[in-house]
Amino acid sequence: MSLNEVFEDIPSKLWKQKIQFELNGLDYQSLIWKSPEDIAVRPFYHFDENFKKYPNTPRLDSLIRCQKIYVADVEKTIEKINKTALKGINGFWLIIPDESKNIRSIIEQCPSDIHLFIECLFFSASYYINLSKIDHHCKLQFINDPISQLSSTGNWFENKELDLKNLQIINSNNQTPSISIKTSHYQNAGANIIQQLAFVLAQASEYFHHLENLKSPILIEVAIGGNFFFEIAKLKALRLLFASLAKEFSAPEKVYLIAIPSKRNKTLFTHENNLVRTTTEYLSAILGNADAIISLPADFMFKKENGYSNHLANNQLLILEKETDLYLAHNPTEGNYYLDYLTHQMIEKSLLLFKEIERKGGFLTLLKSGWIQQKIKESALKEQEAFNQDKEIIIGANKHLNTDQVPDLELYPFVKNKPRKTLIIPVVEKRLSEEIEKEILSKKGLL
C-alpha cells in the first residue's frame, strides 16, 4: 500500500477552513501581507492551486566566489590574487581607475581556474581590446555599461554617441565580445524588486536597439536584499524575463548573473549583524542560481579594504558552498509552490512596468526626463517611512541599537554631496539607517 492510499489528499479549501476556525473569529484576510511590490503573500500555498510552473534554470556545478579589488598597485594586486586564491576564492572583480594602469601582468599571471571581471572607471575601446589580445589562461570578462554610468553618476563617460560607438567596437571584437548591465545601484537607492526587474529589461532593450550582432551572453550584476524568498524568485524571474526579451531581438537568451549583497539594509553600529544579513543574501543568490557572488565585508561603509574583513566575507561563501551540501541538489527550490507564485507575480508586474517604459520612449528617454529617478524615489520614501515607523526592522538600527559601540571611521559612511554639473539627476545609493547614525555621531561630536 502506497502512502497516497494511506493519507488522503487534503484540498486547499479544507486547509483554509481549518485556519479560519483556529483564528477564533479573526478575519482570514488579516493573515495576508502586502509586500512593497504589491504582492499578496498568503499563509499557505497548495498543489491544487493553479500556479504556472516555470522551467528549471541550469546551474553551475560550483559557485564562483568573487572578491572586489581596487587596482592601485599592479604588483600588490597580483600578490593579493595569488594569496586569496589559495584560500578558495576563484573570482576577482578588478576596478581599474585610469588608463595608466597596465594590468597585462595581472592577466598573464592569473591561474587558469580564476575568473577575472575587469571594470574600468573610464571607457576606452582600444584599452579593452588590447587587454583581450593578451595571452591568458584565466576566464576573462569585461564590465562595460555606459548606461549604468549615466544613471549612477548623471553623466556618460564621454557622450552618448561615443560611448555606444565604443561599446559596439568592443562587442564586434572577435576575441572577447562583452556586454554587461550593472543594476545594484537601483536596489541600493531604494528601487523595489518590480522596478529592478523592469529596469534591467529596459536597459537591455536599449542595448539591443543600439548594438548589432550581439553574440555573447550578457552579464548582469544584481544586488540581493534581505527578503529571502523574494530575492530567490527575483533571480529566477530575471532569467526568464531576459530570455524572453532577447529572443525577440535574436540575441543570446542565456544570461550570466553575478550577485552582490545589498548595501541598503547594512548598519554602521553593531555592524557585526551585517554578517548575518549578508549570509542570508548569499544563500538567496545560491538558491536563485546566480553564476557568481561577490563578497561584501561587514564594515565596507566605514573601513578601508583590509585582509581580516575580506577573509570573514569570503569564508561565508566558502562555508555555504563547501559545508552545506547545497550543490548536491541540482535545483533545491524545485516544487516550491510559494516560489512559483512569487516568480509569476514578479514576471507579470515587471512586464507591465517594462511595457510602460517602452511606450513612454524607452529607458534613456525616461532617465533624461527624471521619470525613472522619481519612481525610485517614491519606492525609497515608502521603504524609509516603514523603517522610521519600525514596520521594517533592522537590528542594530531601529531595534537593539548599541550606541556605545562607536566604530573607528576610516571612511565617511554616508551619502556624499558633490556639487557638479550633470546631464541628468543621478540615482544615488543610500542606506536606510543613515539619518539615525548621523544623529548619534553628531551628538557624540564625531561628525
GUDRENRO-27916 format. One record per residue (C-alpha): x, y, z; residue in one letter; residue number from 1; chain. Coordinates in steps of 0.05 Angstrom, whole numbers, plus 32768, in hexadecimal, padded with zeros to 4 digits. Layout:
# GUDRENRO-27916
{{X Y Z} a NUM A},
...
//
This chain:
# GUDRENRO-27916
{{8000 8000 8000} m 1 A},
{{801C 8044 7FEC} s 2 A},
{{801D 8082 8017} l 3 A},
{{7FEB 80A2 7FE8} n 4 A},
{{7FB9 806C 7FFB} e 5 A},
{{7FC5 8073 8045} v 6 A},
{{7FC2 80BF 8047} f 7 A},
{{7F8C 80E0 801E} e 8 A},
{{7F9B 8121 7FFA} d 9 A},
{{7F80 815C 8021} i 10 A},
{{7F68 8194 7FF2} p 11 A},
{{7F7C 81DC 7FFE} s 12 A},
{{7F33 81ED 800E} k 13 A},
{{7F35 81C2 804C} l 14 A},
{{7F77 81DE 8063} w 15 A},
{{7F5B 8224 805D} k 16 A},
{{7F1D 8210 8085} q 17 A},
{{7F4A 81F2 80BB} k 18 A},
{{7F72 8232 80C0} i 19 A},
{{7F33 825C 80C2} q 20 A},
{{7F18 8231 80FB} f 21 A},
{{7F57 8238 8124} e 22 A},
{{7F58 8284 811C} l 23 A},
{{7F1E 8287 814F} n 24 A},
{{7EF6 82BB 8129} g 25 A},
{{7F2F 82E3 8109} l 26 A},
{{7F2A 82EE 80BF} d 27 A},
{{7F55 82C0 8093} y 28 A},
{{7F67 82FE 806A} q 29 A},
{{7F8E 8319 80A6} s 30 A},
{{7FC3 82E4 8099} l 31 A},
{{7FD1 82FD 8053} i 32 A},
{{800D 832B 804D} w 33 A},
{{8017 835C 8015} k 34 A},
{{8060 8365 8000} s 35 A},
{{807C 83A8 7FE8} p 36 A},
{{8074 838B 7FA2} e 37 A},
{{8029 8383 7FB0} d 38 A},
{{802F 8337 7FB0} i 39 A},
{{7FFD 8316 7FDF} a 40 A},
{{801F 82E1 800A} v 41 A},
{{7FEF 82AD 8025} r 42 A},
{{7FF7 827E 8062} p 43 A},
{{7FFF 8240 8037} f 44 A},
{{8005 8226 7FF0} y 45 A},
{{7FEA 81E5 7FD6} h 46 A},
{{7FF5 81B6 7F9B} f 47 A},
{{7FAD 81BA 7F84} d 48 A},
{{7FB2 8204 7F77} e 49 A},
{{7FBB 821A 7F2F} n 50 A},
{{8003 8230 7F30} f 51 A},
{{802A 8239 7EF1} k 52 A},
{{8067 820C 7EF3} k 53 A},
{{80A8 8228 7ED7} y 54 A},
{{80E1 81FF 7EB9} p 55 A},
{{811E 81F3 7EE5} n 56 A},
{{8159 821F 7ED7} t 57 A},
{{819C 81FC 7ECD} p 58 A},
{{81CF 8206 7F04} r 59 A},
{{821A 8200 7F07} l 60 A},
{{823A 81C5 7F2A} d 61 A},
{{8260 81F5 7F56} s 62 A},
{{8257 823C 7F6F} l 63 A},
{{8284 8274 7F57} i 64 A},
{{8298 8297 7F97} r 65 A},
{{82AF 82DD 7F86} c 66 A},
{{82D3 8316 7FAA} q 67 A},
{{82D8 835E 7F92} k 68 A},
{{831E 837D 7F8E} i 69 A},
{{832D 83C5 7F7E} y 70 A},
{{836D 83C3 7F55} v 71 A},
{{8399 83FA 7F73} a 72 A},
{{83D9 83D2 7F6B} d 73 A},
{{83E1 839B 7F37} v 74 A},
{{8416 8372 7F5C} e 75 A},
{{83EF 8374 7F9D} k 76 A},
{{83B0 835F 7F78} t 77 A},
{{83D4 8322 7F5C} i 78 A},
{{83EC 8310 7FA1} e 79 A},
{{83A6 8319 7FBE} k 80 A},
{{8386 82ED 7F88} i 81 A},
{{83B8 82B5 7F92} n 82 A},
{{83B1 82B8 7FDD} k 83 A},
{{8365 82BB 7FDD} t 84 A},
{{835E 8285 7FA8} a 85 A},
{{8382 8254 7FD6} l 86 A},
{{834A 825E 8008} k 87 A},
{{8314 8248 7FD7} g 88 A},
{{82FF 8289 7FB3} i 89 A},
{{82FB 827B 7F68} n 90 A},
{{82E2 82BE 7F4E} g 91 A},
{{82FA 8306 7F51} f 92 A},
{{82D7 8345 7F3B} w 93 A},
{{830F 8376 7F2B} l 94 A},
{{8300 83C1 7F2B} i 95 A},
{{8331 83E7 7EFE} i 96 A},
{{8334 8432 7F0F} p 97 A},
{{8355 844D 7ED0} d 98 A},
{{8379 843A 7E8F} e 99 A},
{{83BD 8441 7EAE} s 100 A},
{{83B2 83FF 7ED2} k 101 A},
{{83D1 83C9 7EA6} n 102 A},
{{83B3 8389 7EC0} i 103 A},
{{83D2 835B 7E8C} r 104 A},
{{83FC 8337 7EC1} s 105 A},
{{83BD 832A 7EEB} i 106 A},
{{839A 8308 7EB1} i 107 A},
{{83D8 82E2 7E9B} e 108 A},
{{83E7 82C7 7EE0} q 109 A},
{{83A0 82B7 7EF5} c 110 A},
{{8394 826B 7EFF} p 111 A},
{{8368 8246 7ECD} s 112 A},
{{8331 8237 7F00} d 113 A},
{{8327 8280 7F12} i 114 A},
{{82F0 82AD 7EF7} h 115 A},
{{8304 82F5 7EEB} l 116 A},
{{82CF 832B 7EE5} f 117 A},
{{82EF 836C 7ECF} i 118 A},
{{82CA 83AE 7ED9} e 119 A},
{{82EA 83F0 7EC4} c 120 A},
{{82D7 8433 7EE1} l 121 A},
{{82E3 844F 7E9B} f 122 A},
{{82CB 8437 7E57} f 123 A},
{{82FD 8427 7E20} s 124 A},
{{82EF 83F3 7DEB} a 125 A},
{{8339 83EE 7DD9} s 126 A},
{{834B 83E0 7E22} y 127 A},
{{831A 83A7 7E28} y 128 A},
{{832C 8389 7DE4} i 129 A},
{{8377 838C 7DF5} n 130 A},
{{8368 8367 7E36} l 131 A},
{{8340 8332 7E11} s 132 A},
{{837C 8324 7DE3} k 133 A},
{{83A9 8313 7E1E} i 134 A},
{{83BB 82C9 7E21} d 135 A},
{{8396 82AF 7E5E} h 136 A},
{{837D 826F 7E7D} h 137 A},
{{834A 828C 7EAD} c 138 A},
{{8301 8299 7E9E} k 139 A},
{{82FC 82E2 7E8A} l 140 A},
{{82BD 830E 7E8B} q 141 A},
{{82BA 8359 7E80} f 142 A},
{{8286 8385 7EA3} i 143 A},
{{826E 83B9 7E71} n 144 A},
{{822E 83DF 7E81} d 145 A},
{{822B 8428 7E6C} p 146 A},
{{81E0 842C 7E7B} i 147 A},
{{81ED 8419 7EC4} s 148 A},
{{8225 844C 7EC5} q 149 A},
{{81F2 8481 7EAF} l 150 A},
{{81BC 846C 7EE1} s 151 A},
{{81EC 8466 7F1D} s 152 A},
{{8216 84A5 7F11} t 153 A},
{{81E9 84D1 7EE6} g 154 A},
{{821B 84D2 7EAC} n 155 A},
{{8233 84A5 7E75} w 156 A},
{{827D 8492 7E74} f 157 A},
{{8284 84C1 7E38} e 158 A},
{{8241 84C9 7E15} n 159 A},
{{8209 849D 7DFD} k 160 A},
{{8221 8495 7DB6} e 161 A},
{{826A 8487 7DC7} l 162 A},
{{825A 8458 7E01} d 163 A},
{{822A 842E 7DD7} l 164 A},
{{825B 842E 7D9D} k 165 A},
{{8292 8415 7DCB} n 166 A},
{{8264 83DF 7DE5} l 167 A},
{{8254 83C8 7D9E} q 168 A},
{{829F 83C5 7D8E} i 169 A},
{{82AB 839B 7DCC} i 170 A},
{{8271 836E 7DBD} n 171 A},
{{828A 8364 7D75} s 172 A},
{{82CE 834E 7D8F} n 173 A},
{{82D3 8304 7D7F} n 174 A},
{{82FE 82F2 7DBA} q 175 A},
{{82D6 830A 7DF6} t 176 A},
{{8292 8327 7DE4} p 177 A},
{{8274 8343 7E23} s 178 A},
{{8234 8366 7E38} i 179 A},
{{821F 836F 7E81} s 180 A},
{{81E8 8390 7EA8} i 181 A},
{{81F5 83AA 7EEF} k 182 A},
{{81B5 83B1 7F17} t 183 A},
{{81CA 83AF 7F61} s 184 A},
{{81C5 83FA 7F69} h 185 A},
{{817A 83F7 7F5B} y 186 A},
{{816F 83C8 7F96} q 187 A},
{{81A0 83EE 7FC2} n 188 A},
{{817A 842F 7FB3} a 189 A},
{{8137 8411 7FC7} g 190 A},
{{8118 83F4 7F88} a 191 A},
{{80E9 83BB 7F96} n 192 A},
{{80F0 8377 7F75} i 193 A},
{{80BD 8384 7F3D} i 194 A},
{{80E2 83C4 7F2B} q 195 A},
{{8126 83A1 7F2C} q 196 A},
{{810D 836B 7EFC} l 197 A},
{{80EB 839D 7ECD} a 198 A},
{{8129 83CA 7ECC} f 199 A},
{{8155 838F 7EB9} v 200 A},
{{8127 837E 7E7F} l 201 A},
{{8122 83C7 7E69} a 202 A},
{{816E 83D1 7E6C} q 203 A},
{{8179 8390 7E45} a 204 A},
{{8146 83A8 7E12} s 205 A},
{{816E 83E7 7E07} e 206 A},
{{81AC 83BE 7DF9} y 207 A},
{{8186 838F 7DCB} f 208 A},
{{816D 83CB 7DA3} h 209 A},
{{81B0 83EF 7D9F} h 210 A},
{{81E1 83B5 7D95} l 211 A},
{{81E7 8384 7D5C} e 212 A},
{{81FA 833A 7D5A} n 213 A},
{{81F7 832B 7DA4} l 214 A},
{{8215 82E5 7DA8} k 215 A},
{{822D 82DB 7DF0} s 216 A},
{{8203 82D4 7E2F} p 217 A},
{{81F7 8315 7E55} i 218 A},
{{8210 831A 7E9C} l 219 A},
{{81E0 833A 7ECE} i 220 A},
{{81F8 8351 7F13} e 221 A},
{{81BF 8352 7F45} v 222 A},
{{81B9 8364 7F8F} a 223 A},
{{8198 8332 7FBE} i 224 A},
{{816C 834E 7FF6} g 225 A},
{{8156 8331 8038} g 226 A},
{{8112 8314 8024} n 227 A},
{{812B 82CC 801D} f 228 A},
{{80F6 82AA 7FF1} f 229 A},
{{80E7 82E9 7FC8} f 230 A},
{{8130 82EE 7FB4} e 231 A},
{{8133 82A6 7F9E} i 232 A},
{{80F5 82B1 7F74} a 233 A},
{{8113 82F2 7F59} k 234 A},
{{814E 82CD 7F3B} l 235 A},
{{8122 8296 7F1E} k 236 A},
{{80F4 82CB 7EFF} a 237 A},
{{812F 82F3 7EE4} l 238 A},
{{814A 82B8 7EBC} r 239 A},
{{8105 82A9 7E9E} l 240 A},
{{80F6 82F1 7E8E} l 241 A},
{{8139 82FE 7E6E} f 242 A},
{{8135 82BF 7E43} a 243 A},
{{80F0 82D4 7E2A} s 244 A},
{{8109 831A 7E18} l 245 A},
{{8149 8302 7DF7} a 246 A},
{{8123 82D1 7DCC} k 247 A},
{{80FC 830C 7DAE} e 248 A},
{{813E 832B 7D97} f 249 A},
{{815E 82E9 7D82} s 250 A},
{{8192 82F5 7DB7} a 251 A},
{{81B1 82C0 7DE6} p 252 A},
{{817B 82AB 7E18} e 253 A},
{{81AD 8293 7E4B} k 254 A},
{{81C0 82C6 7E80} v 255 A},
{{81FA 82C5 7EB2} y 256 A},
{{81E2 82DC 7EF7} l 257 A},
{{8214 82F7 7F29} i 258 A},
{{81F6 8308 7F6D} a 259 A},
{{820D 8335 7FA5} i 260 A},
{{81EC 8342 7FE9} p 261 A},
{{81C4 8383 7FF0} s 262 A},
{{81E2 83BE 8013} k 263 A},
{{819E 83DB 8023} r 264 A},
{{8190 83B3 8063} n 265 A},
{{81D7 83B5 807F} k 266 A},
{{81E6 83D9 80C0} t 267 A},
{{8220 8402 80DB} l 268 A},
{{8213 83F1 8125} f 269 A},
{{8216 83A8 813B} t 270 A},
{{822F 839C 80F4} h 271 A},
{{823C 8353 8105} e 272 A},
{{81F3 8348 80F6} n 273 A},
{{8204 8356 80AE} n 274 A},
{{8225 8311 80AD} l 275 A},
{{81E2 82F1 80BB} v 276 A},
{{81C0 831B 8087} r 277 A},
{{81F3 830C 8051} t 278 A},
{{81EF 82C2 8061} t 279 A},
{{81A5 82BE 8051} t 280 A},
{{81B1 82E8 8013} e 281 A},
{{81E8 82BA 7FFB} y 282 A},
{{81B9 827F 8007} l 283 A},
{{8182 82A1 7FDE} s 284 A},
{{81B3 82AB 7FA5} a 285 A},
{{81CA 8262 7FA8} i 286 A},
{{8183 8246 7FA9} l 287 A},
{{816F 8277 7F72} g 288 A},
{{81A7 8258 7F48} n 289 A},
{{81D4 8295 7F42} a 290 A},
{{8212 8284 7F19} d 291 A},
{{8241 82AC 7F46} a 292 A},
{{823C 82D0 7F88} i 293 A},
{{8266 830B 7F9F} i 294 A},
{{8277 830D 7FE9} s 295 A},
{{8267 834C 8011} l 296 A},
{{828E 835A 8051} p 297 A},
{{8263 836C 808E} a 298 A},
{{8289 83AD 8099} d 299 A},
{{828C 83C4 8050} f 300 A},
{{826B 8407 805D} m 301 A},
{{829D 8422 8091} f 302 A},
{{82DD 83F9 808B} k 303 A},
{{8311 83F7 8055} k 304 A},
{{831C 83B4 8032} e 305 A},
{{833F 8385 8061} n 306 A},
{{8352 833C 8062} g 307 A},
{{832B 8329 80A1} y 308 A},
{{82E8 8343 8089} s 309 A},
{{82F1 8325 8044} n 310 A},
{{8305 82E3 8064} h 311 A},
{{82C4 82E1 808C} l 312 A},
{{8299 82F3 8050} a 313 A},
{{82BB 82C0 8023} n 314 A},
{{82B5 8289 8057} n 315 A},
{{826A 8293 8059} q 316 A},
{{8267 827F 8010} l 317 A},
{{8297 8245 801A} l 318 A},
{{826F 8229 8054} i 319 A},
{{822D 822F 802F} l 320 A},
{{8248 820A 7FF3} e 321 A},
{{8277 81D7 8012} k 322 A},
{{8255 81C6 8054} e 323 A},
{{820A 81C8 8046} t 324 A},
{{8208 8198 800A} d 325 A},
{{81DB 81C9 7FE4} l 326 A},
{{81FA 81B3 7FA3} y 327 A},
{{81E7 816A 7FAC} l 328 A},
{{81A1 817D 7F95} a 329 A},
{{819A 8193 7F4D} h 330 A},
{{8162 81C2 7F5E} n 331 A},
{{8150 81C5 7FA8} p 332 A},
{{8116 81F5 7F9D} t 333 A},
{{80F1 81C9 7F6B} e 334 A},
{{80A9 81BC 7F7E} g 335 A},
{{80A4 81F7 7FAE} n 336 A},
{{805E 8212 7FA2} y 337 A},
{{806D 8253 7FC6} y 338 A},
{{80A9 8262 7F99} l 339 A},
{{8080 8250 7F5B} d 340 A},
{{804B 8281 7F72} y 341 A},
{{807E 82B9 7F80} l 342 A},
{{80A2 82AD 7F3E} t 343 A},
{{8061 82B2 7F18} h 344 A},
{{804C 82F2 7F3C} q 345 A},
{{808F 8312 7F2F} m 346 A},
{{808F 8300 7EE6} i 347 A},
{{8048 831B 7EDB} e 348 A},
{{8053 835C 7F01} k 349 A},
{{8098 836C 7EE6} s 350 A},
{{8080 8360 7E9F} l 351 A},
{{8049 8393 7EA8} l 352 A},
{{807C 83C7 7EC1} l 353 A},
{{80AD 83B6 7E89} f 354 A},
{{8077 83BF 7E55} k 355 A},
{{8065 8402 7E74} e 356 A},
{{80AD 8418 7E6F} i 357 A},
{{80B0 8403 7E26} e 358 A},
{{806F 8427 7E16} r 359 A},
{{808A 8467 7E35} k 360 A},
{{80C8 8466 7E0A} g 361 A},
{{80F8 8436 7E2A} g 362 A},
{{8129 8435 7E64} f 363 A},
{{8158 846C 7E4C} l 364 A},
{{811E 849B 7E3D} t 365 A},
{{8100 8491 7E82} l 366 A},
{{8144 8499 7EA4} l 367 A},
{{814C 84DB 7E81} k 368 A},
{{8106 84F2 7E97} s 369 A},
{{8111 84DB 7EDF} g 370 A},
{{80D7 84A9 7EDC} w 371 A},
{{8103 846D 7EF0} i 372 A},
{{8122 8494 7F29} q 373 A},
{{80DE 84AA 7F43} q 374 A},
{{80C5 8462 7F43} k 375 A},
{{8101 844C 7F6C} i 376 A},
{{80F8 8488 7F9B} k 377 A},
{{80B0 8476 7FA8} e 378 A},
{{80C3 842E 7FB8} s 379 A},
{{80FD 8444 7FE4} a 380 A},
{{80D2 8475 800C} l 381 A},
{{809E 843E 8017} k 382 A},
{{80D4 840F 8031} e 383 A},
{{80F4 8446 805C} q 384 A},
{{80B1 8457 807B} e 385 A},
{{80A6 840E 808D} a 386 A},
{{80EB 840C 80AC} f 387 A},
{{80E0 844D 80D3} n 388 A},
{{809E 8432 80EF} q 389 A},
{{80BE 83F0 8103} d 390 A},
{{8094 83CA 80D0} k 391 A},
{{80D4 83B4 80AF} e 392 A},
{{8105 839C 80E4} i 393 A},
{{8151 839E 80DD} i 394 A},
{{8176 8384 8119} i 395 A},
{{81AB 83B6 812E} g 396 A},
{{8185 83F0 8110} a 397 A},
{{813D 83F9 8126} n 398 A},
{{813F 83BD 8156} k 399 A},
{{8175 83A8 8188} h 400 A},
{{81A1 83E3 8177} l 401 A},
{{81E2 83E4 819F} n 402 A},
{{81FB 842C 819C} t 403 A},
{{8235 841D 81CB} d 404 A},
{{8257 83F5 8194} q 405 A},
{{8271 842E 8169} v 406 A},
{{829A 8415 812E} p 407 A},
{{82DC 8435 811B} d 408 A},
{{82CA 845B 80DC} l 409 A},
{{82FF 8453 80A6} e 410 A},
{{82CD 8466 8070} l 411 A},
{{8291 8496 806F} y 412 A},
{{8256 8465 8074} p 413 A},
{{821E 8491 8059} f 414 A},
{{8207 84AD 8016} v 415 A},
{{8239 84E2 8000} k 416 A},
{{821F 8522 7FE0} n 417 A},
{{824C 8533 7FA5} k 418 A},
{{8231 856F 7F7F} p 419 A},
{{8240 8565 7F36} r 420 A},
{{8220 8570 7EF3} k 421 A},
{{81FA 8532 7EDA} t 422 A},
{{81CF 8523 7E9E} l 423 A},
{{819B 8500 7EC8} i 424 A},
{{818A 84F7 7F12} i 425 A},
{{81B4 84BC 7F28} p 426 A},
{{8199 8480 7F4D} v 427 A},
{{81B9 8486 7F92} v 428 A},
{{81C4 844B 7FC0} e 429 A},
{{81B0 8456 8009} k 430 A},
{{81AB 8427 8045} r 431 A},
{{816A 8427 806D} l 432 A},
{{818D 8433 80B0} s 433 A},
{{81B7 846F 809A} e 434 A},
{{818D 84A6 80BC} e 435 A},
{{818B 8482 80FF} i 436 A},
{{81D6 8476 80FC} e 437 A},
{{81E5 84BF 80E9} k 438 A},
{{81BD 84D8 8124} e 439 A},
{{81E1 84AA 8155} i 440 A},
{{8226 84BC 813B} l 441 A},
{{8216 8506 813C} s 442 A},
{{8200 8502 8185} k 443 A},
{{8242 84E0 8195} k 444 A},
{{8268 8517 8170} g 445 A},
{{8284 84E6 813D} l 446 A},
{{8267 8507 80FF} l 447 A},
//
